[in-house]
Structure formats: structure tokens, C-alpha cells
Amino acid sequence: MNIYVGNLSYAVTESDLRSIFSEFGEVTSVNIIKDKFSGQPKGFGFVEMPNNSEADKAVKALNGSKLKNQSIKVNQAKPPAKRQQRRPRY
């Protein structure tokens, strides 16, 4: 299951997220989204857990919890929306 983690402090690292989620089971990947120009974190990321029941427990336990003095939002990630193709300008 792909899990969205929002409202992250800019001080949170991928190893911090891996650490708290691994308490609930196996974590296959962690990705904190960063601005492509500045390289600064955008305040959200994604955690991938292969076992859905472990992932559900993590979501329920960690949603609203504090991480580095900030209350985080945790829920199942929604699949990316399809982008509309742009029409060429003439």
C-alpha cells in the first residue's frame, strides 16, 4: 500500500519516516518530495508498505501523531489523476 504522509516538518528525513513506519511492519520505500529547483522538502512524502494490514495499522496509529513537534497527516495515497492533454496553440 502506498501511504501519503503530510504536514511534515522540513527537518524530517526519510530515515525518520522509515523508522516510525517500520514499527508496524516492512517498509519497501520512503520518498520525501522536494522542490526540483531549490531541493528543499515540500512538507509531504510517501511510504510504501507491502502488507496491507500492517499499513492500515500504521495509518490508524500515526495519523494525527506528532513527529518533530508537528502533527502529521497520514492516509492511503490516492492514485495520480490523469492529466488532460493540452491542445497546441497556433
Secondary structure, 3 states (H helix, E strand, C coil): CEEEEECCCCCCCHHHHHHHHHCCCCCCEEEEEECCCCCCEEEEEEEECCCHHHHHHHHHHHCCCEECCEECEEEECCCCCCCCCCCCCC
